[in-house]
C-alpha cells in the first residue's frame, strides 16, 4: 500500500467510526444515567461535561459502590481529569457511540507527565485522604462503547491511565489521538475491540498492578509516531491484532524484560522493526510468535542488548529480517527452551527458533472465536418480569420462566437469590454488565446444594448448545455440594466477564464448602474469557473433564482453591491464553495445574504465583500423567515471598522434574 493509500485508509476509518455495540437504552433502576434531567450535562462538544460525569461516577459510589454509569449518545467535552473509582463501569449507548473529547489547547495538557483525560483509581478516598492510583485491588472497572478524541494543542495528553486488576476492561472503543501523546498508559487485564489512531504511542505500560498478564484482543493500531506499543513486564498477550503505518510495532523498554505472546496478527508497513527486544540472555525475556503475517516489514525482530561476556551472539542472530515484501511467521520462539520434559532425552537450551516463509498475498486476520450478543431489541429485562434482586426474595421462578420463554435475558444490577438450578436452553443468553454489581447467590445451606456426594449446579447449560453467560457474578456461600456453573455447551458457546465469588469465609476457617467453581464436562467447550475465580472454599476453580470439543480460554485468574486451581481430566483440543493462578494462606497445598489423560493442550503466557504470605513450600506447580502433547509457550513460576513452587513441572510417568521457573518453550510429548 502506498503512503497516499495508507493515509486514505486511515482517513476513511476516522470518518466512518465504528458501530455502536449498545444501540439501545437498557433500563436499570440501580444504575446511574448521565442525562440532563439528573445532571448539568451539555453533550454538545462545547460545554465542559467533566463535572457532570464525575458527579455521575460519584453517585454510583455513594449508592451501590460498584455499578454502572450509562452514557447516552452525544459529544462530551472533558475539560479536566475524570476519576473512575474501583468497580464502576462507563457504558455508552445509542445509534452512535458517545464521544469524550479533549478540546483544542485544553489548559493543563501542554506539558508535564501524567496528564490524563480519564484516570482509573482504587476506592474513592474519604475527605482529607489522598487519591490513589488503580492498583491490585481495583477490580470490575471499565469503559465500553465510548470513543475518545484528543484535539490538537494537547501534546502532553494521554487519554486513559488504566493500571487495573481483574475483571477490568476497555472494550469497543476508538481512540483518535492525533498530535497528543498517547491513548492508554499502564494497562491491566483486558483491552478488546479497540482501534488506536495517531499519538506518539497507543499503549505504554510496565507491569500490571497485580503482576498478571495483560490481554489485547481484536484491536487495531495505526499511525503512531514512535511505536504502537512500548511495554515491559506486562505479560503482554496479543491475539488477532493489526499494526499498520507505524515505525515500530512493539518495543520492549530498554533494559527491561517482557513475556510477549503474539498470535494470528498482522504487521503492515512497519518502517523500522516489527518487535524490538532487550536482554537477549535473560530467561525472563520470552517471545512467542504464532501465525503472524507481515507486509513491508524489513526487520521483524531485533535485539538491542545481546552481549553477555564472555558470550557473544552470532551476527545472524542479532535480528530476524523479513523474507521479501510479504511473509508469514508460522512460529518464532526466543528464550529458554525445555523440550520433551517427560523423557530422558529432554533438552534445555537458550535459543531463537524461527519458521518463516514468503507469501504471495496476505490473508484476512482470523475472525473472533466467540459470538456477538443477540440483538438488543430481543433482550427481556428480568427485573421487569418481577425479579427483586434484593438478596432476600427468592427469584428462582422468575428466572426459570424468563429462560423458558425468551432467548436473551438481561439481568440488571442486583443480588438475585436462587434456590434451585437455572438450566439454560441451547440458545439462551443470560446478560449482565458488571459481575460485582449483578450477582446470583445461594443462601448458605440451601436445600439440594449441601451434599458433596451429589453435586448440584447453580447454573447449568445443555449439551452441545450455544449458550451465552456474561457480566454476572455467582456466590454459592457455604454449600458443600454446590458447583457454580456446570457447562456442557458446545464449540459456539461463550462465557465471559464472570466472577466466581469468594463465598462466605467470615470465620477464617478453611474447609470443603463448595465443590467446583466452573465445571466443563460431557463434551463441553467454547470460549471462556475474562474470568476471575477466587472462591477459596471450593476444591477446584476451573475443572475440565471428558471432552474433546475445542476450548479457548482467555485472560482468567484462578486463585486460592483448596486442592488445585485448574484440573484437566480426559481433555483434548484446549488452549489457554494468559492463565494466571495464585495460592494464598489456606491453599498452600494446592497445585496450579493437574493434567491427566489429556492431549493437544496449549498454555500461552502461563503465570503461576504463590502469594507473599504463603507460609509453607510446595513441591511443584504442574503435575502431568498419561498426557501429551502439551505445549507451554511462556511460563512464569514466581513469588514475591519465600515459597514459589520448588519445581515448575512434575511428570508422574517418568518421574522427571522441571526446575526452571522462567521458560519460553516447554513441551511434554
Secondary structure as the mmCIF struct_conf table of DSSP 4:
data_model
#
loop_
_struct_conf.conf_type_id
_struct_conf.id
_struct_conf.beg_label_comp_id
_struct_conf.beg_label_asym_id
_struct_conf.beg_label_seq_id
_struct_conf.end_label_comp_id
_struct_conf.end_label_asym_id
_struct_conf.end_label_seq_id
HELX_RH_AL_P HELX_RH_AL_P1 UNK A 3 UNK A 16
BEND BEND1 UNK A 21 UNK A 21
BEND BEND2 UNK A 24 UNK A 24
HELX_LH_PP_P HELX_LH_PP_P1 UNK A 25 UNK A 27
TURN_TY1_P TURN_TY1_P1 UNK A 29 UNK A 30
BEND BEND3 UNK A 31 UNK A 31
STRN STRN1 UNK A 32 UNK A 33
TURN_TY1_P TURN_TY1_P2 UNK A 36 UNK A 38
BEND BEND4 UNK A 39 UNK A 39
STRN STRN2 UNK A 44 UNK A 48
HELX_RH_AL_P HELX_RH_AL_P2 UNK A 50 UNK A 63
TURN_TY1_P TURN_TY1_P3 UNK A 64 UNK A 64
BEND BEND5 UNK A 65 UNK A 66
STRN STRN3 UNK A 67 UNK A 72
BEND BEND6 UNK A 73 UNK A 74
STRN STRN4 UNK A 75 UNK A 77
BEND BEND7 UNK A 80 UNK A 80
STRN STRN5 UNK A 82 UNK A 84
HELX_LH_PP_P HELX_LH_PP_P2 UNK A 85 UNK A 85
TURN_TY1_P TURN_TY1_P4 UNK A 86 UNK A 87
STRN STRN6 UNK A 88 UNK A 93
BEND BEND8 UNK A 94 UNK A 96
STRN STRN7 UNK A 98 UNK A 102
TURN_TY1_P TURN_TY1_P5 UNK A 104 UNK A 105
TURN_TY1_P TURN_TY1_P6 UNK A 107 UNK A 108
BEND BEND9 UNK A 110 UNK A 113
STRN STRN8 UNK A 115 UNK A 120
STRN STRN9 UNK A 121 UNK A 121
BEND BEND10 UNK A 122 UNK A 123
HELX_LH_PP_P HELX_LH_PP_P3 UNK A 124 UNK A 126
TURN_TY1_P TURN_TY1_P7 UNK A 127 UNK A 128
BEND BEND11 UNK A 129 UNK A 129
HELX_LH_PP_P HELX_LH_PP_P4 UNK A 130 UNK A 131
STRN STRN10 UNK A 133 UNK A 133
TURN_TY1_P TURN_TY1_P8 UNK A 136 UNK A 137
BEND BEND12 UNK A 140 UNK A 140
STRN STRN11 UNK A 142 UNK A 144
BEND BEND13 UNK A 145 UNK A 145
STRN STRN12 UNK A 146 UNK A 150
BEND BEND14 UNK A 152 UNK A 153
TURN_TY1_P TURN_TY1_P9 UNK A 155 UNK A 156
STRN STRN13 UNK A 157 UNK A 161
TURN_TY1_P TURN_TY1_P10 UNK A 166 UNK A 167
STRN STRN14 UNK A 169 UNK A 178
TURN_TY1_P TURN_TY1_P11 UNK A 179 UNK A 179
BEND BEND15 UNK A 180 UNK A 181
STRN STRN15 UNK A 182 UNK A 185
BEND BEND16 UNK A 186 UNK A 186
STRN STRN16 UNK A 189 UNK A 198
BEND BEND17 UNK A 199 UNK A 200
STRN STRN17 UNK A 201 UNK A 205
BEND BEND18 UNK A 207 UNK A 207
TURN_TY1_P TURN_TY1_P12 UNK A 209 UNK A 210
BEND BEND19 UNK A 211 UNK A 211
STRN STRN18 UNK A 214 UNK A 217
BEND BEND20 UNK A 218 UNK A 218
STRN STRN19 UNK A 220 UNK A 222
BEND BEND21 UNK A 225 UNK A 226
STRN STRN20 UNK A 227 UNK A 231
BEND BEND22 UNK A 232 UNK A 234
STRN STRN21 UNK A 236 UNK A 239
BEND BEND23 UNK A 240 UNK A 240
STRN STRN22 UNK A 242 UNK A 252
HELX_LH_PP_P HELX_LH_PP_P5 UNK A 253 UNK A 253
TURN_TY1_P TURN_TY1_P13 UNK A 254 UNK A 255
STRN STRN23 UNK A 259 UNK A 263
BEND BEND24 UNK A 264 UNK A 264
STRN STRN24 UNK A 266 UNK A 277
TURN_TY1_P TURN_TY1_P14 UNK A 280 UNK A 281
TURN_TY1_P TURN_TY1_P15 UNK A 283 UNK A 284
STRN STRN25 UNK A 286 UNK A 303
BEND BEND25 UNK A 304 UNK A 304
STRN STRN26 UNK A 308 UNK A 308
TURN_TY1_P TURN_TY1_P16 UNK A 309 UNK A 310
STRN STRN27 UNK A 311 UNK A 311
HELX_RH_3T_P HELX_RH_3T_P1 UNK A 315 UNK A 317
BEND BEND26 UNK A 318 UNK A 318
STRN STRN28 UNK A 319 UNK A 321
BEND BEND27 UNK A 323 UNK A 325
STRN STRN29 UNK A 326 UNK A 339
TURN_TY1_P TURN_TY1_P17 UNK A 341 UNK A 342
BEND BEND28 UNK A 343 UNK A 343
TURN_TY1_P TURN_TY1_P18 UNK A 344 UNK A 345
STRN STRN30 UNK A 347 UNK A 358
BEND BEND29 UNK A 360 UNK A 361
HELX_LH_PP_P HELX_LH_PP_P6 UNK A 362 UNK A 368
BEND BEND30 UNK A 369 UNK A 370
HELX_LH_PP_P HELX_LH_PP_P7 UNK A 371 UNK A 375
HELX_RH_3T_P HELX_RH_3T_P2 UNK A 376 UNK A 378
STRN STRN31 UNK A 379 UNK A 381
TURN_TY1_P TURN_TY1_P19 UNK A 382 UNK A 386
STRN STRN32 UNK A 390 UNK A 394
HELX_RH_AL_P HELX_RH_AL_P3 UNK A 396 UNK A 405
BEND BEND31 UNK A 407 UNK A 407
STRN STRN33 UNK A 408 UNK A 410
BEND BEND32 UNK A 413 UNK A 413
STRN STRN34 UNK A 414 UNK A 418
BEND BEND33 UNK A 419 UNK A 420
STRN STRN35 UNK A 422 UNK A 423
TURN_TY1_P TURN_TY1_P20 UNK A 426 UNK A 427
STRN STRN36 UNK A 429 UNK A 431
BEND BEND34 UNK A 433 UNK A 433
TURN_TY1_P TURN_TY1_P21 UNK A 435 UNK A 437
STRN STRN37 UNK A 438 UNK A 442
TURN_TY1_P TURN_TY1_P22 UNK A 444 UNK A 445
TURN_TY1_P TURN_TY1_P23 UNK A 447 UNK A 448
BEND BEND35 UNK A 449 UNK A 449
HELX_RH_3T_P HELX_RH_3T_P3 UNK A 452 UNK A 454
STRN STRN38 UNK A 456 UNK A 460
TURN_TY1_P TURN_TY1_P24 UNK A 463 UNK A 464
STRN STRN39 UNK A 468 UNK A 470
BEND BEND36 UNK A 471 UNK A 471
STRN STRN40 UNK A 473 UNK A 475
BEND BEND37 UNK A 478 UNK A 478
TURN_TY1_P TURN_TY1_P25 UNK A 480 UNK A 481
STRN STRN41 UNK A 482 UNK A 487
TURN_TY1_P TURN_TY1_P26 UNK A 491 UNK A 492
STRN STRN42 UNK A 494 UNK A 500
TURN_TY1_P TURN_TY1_P27 UNK A 506 UNK A 507
STRN STRN43 UNK A 514 UNK A 521
TURN_TY1_P TURN_TY1_P28 UNK A 522 UNK A 523
STRN STRN44 UNK A 526 UNK A 533
TURN_TY1_P TURN_TY1_P29 UNK A 536 UNK A 537
STRN STRN45 UNK A 538 UNK A 547
BEND BEND38 UNK A 549 UNK A 549
STRN STRN46 UNK A 551 UNK A 559
BEND BEND39 UNK A 562 UNK A 563
STRN STRN47 UNK A 564 UNK A 583
TURN_TY1_P TURN_TY1_P30 UNK A 585 UNK A 586
TURN_TY1_P TURN_TY1_P31 UNK A 588 UNK A 589
STRN STRN48 UNK A 591 UNK A 596
BEND BEND40 UNK A 597 UNK A 597
STRN STRN49 UNK A 599 UNK A 610
TURN_TY1_P TURN_TY1_P32 UNK A 612 UNK A 613
BEND BEND41 UNK A 616 UNK A 616
BEND BEND42 UNK A 619 UNK A 619
STRN STRN50 UNK A 620 UNK A 625
BEND BEND43 UNK A 626 UNK A 626
STRN STRN51 UNK A 630 UNK A 638
BEND BEND44 UNK A 640 UNK A 642
BEND BEND45 UNK A 646 UNK A 646
STRN STRN52 UNK A 647 UNK A 651
TURN_TY1_P TURN_TY1_P33 UNK A 652 UNK A 654
STRN STRN53 UNK A 657 UNK A 658
BEND BEND46 UNK A 661 UNK A 661
STRN STRN54 UNK A 662 UNK A 663
BEND BEND47 UNK A 664 UNK A 664
STRN STRN55 UNK A 665 UNK A 668
#
